[in-house]
Amino acid sequence: MIFEIAHIQVKSDTHAAFEAAVTRAVPLFKGAQGCISMRLERSIENTDGYRLVVGWNTLEDHTVHFRGSEAFQSWRALVGEFFAAPPQVEHMTTVVTGF
């Protein structure tokens, strides 16, 4: 399992609309091949900053199957207008779990 972590900066004063758009996008992730989990986190210190954390079975489930799908195009259509800058995406794997 890997985690996609997208660092997203949204335009000021668009938080509620962005969060509503992400909520509408949940079924796109639920239906995606290999998608295990999805959550959106908002920064406390940087209120325009968000982290989208998506669990995937494999890296290819995200980079090939989802990114090449119509669901990805729908995702971008829902949320793209709120981005202040292109999201910065990285993929992580868990190496230590404390509890």
URFENDA-V826710 format. One record per residue. N is the residue number from 1. SS is DSSP state (helix for helix, strand for strand, loop for the rest). PSI is psi in whole degrees, 0 to 359 (999 if undefined). NEAR is the number of other ideal C-beta (glycine too) atoms within 10 Angstrom. Layout:
[[N,SS,PSI,NEAR] [N,SS,PSI,NEAR]]
//
This chain:
[[1,loop,140,12] [2,strand,161,20] [3,strand,129,16] [4,strand,127,20] [5,strand,112,16] [6,strand,119,15] [7,strand,115,14] [8,strand,128,23] [9,strand,125,17] [10,strand,161,22] [11,loop,142,14] [12,loop,148,9] [13,loop,20,8] [14,loop,11,15] [15,helix,309,15] [16,helix,317,8] [17,helix,320,14] [18,helix,312,21] [19,helix,323,16] [20,helix,321,11] [21,helix,319,17] [22,helix,321,20] [23,helix,317,11] [24,helix,336,13] [25,helix,349,20] [26,helix,315,12] [27,helix,333,11] [28,helix,321,19] [29,helix,318,19] [30,helix,325,11] [31,loop,356,10] [32,loop,141,20] [33,loop,126,15] [34,loop,3,17] [35,strand,125,20] [36,strand,323,14] [37,strand,163,12] [38,strand,136,18] [39,strand,153,11] [40,strand,129,17] [41,strand,143,11] [42,strand,137,15] [43,loop,141,13] [44,loop,317,7] [45,loop,325,5] [46,loop,90,9] [47,loop,347,11] [48,loop,0,17] [49,strand,136,15] [50,strand,159,23] [51,strand,121,14] [52,strand,121,20] [53,strand,117,15] [54,strand,128,22] [55,strand,130,17] [56,strand,149,24] [57,loop,316,14] [58,loop,162,13] [59,helix,320,13] [60,helix,331,14] [61,helix,324,21] [62,helix,303,23] [63,helix,331,15] [64,helix,300,13] [65,helix,311,18] [66,helix,311,21] [67,loop,334,14] [68,loop,9,10] [69,loop,165,15] [70,helix,328,8] [71,helix,322,20] [72,helix,318,15] [73,helix,321,13] [74,helix,319,14] [75,helix,310,21] [76,helix,325,13] [77,helix,325,11] [78,helix,320,17] [79,helix,343,21] [80,helix,324,12] [81,helix,343,13] [82,helix,346,19] [83,strand,129,15] [84,loop,338,12] [85,loop,161,10] [86,loop,138,10] [87,loop,147,17] [88,strand,119,10] [89,strand,136,15] [90,strand,159,9] [91,strand,134,13] [92,strand,154,10] [93,loop,145,8] [94,loop,131,8] [95,loop,337,5] [96,loop,133,4] [97,loop,125,5] [98,loop,314,3] [99,loop,999,2]]
//
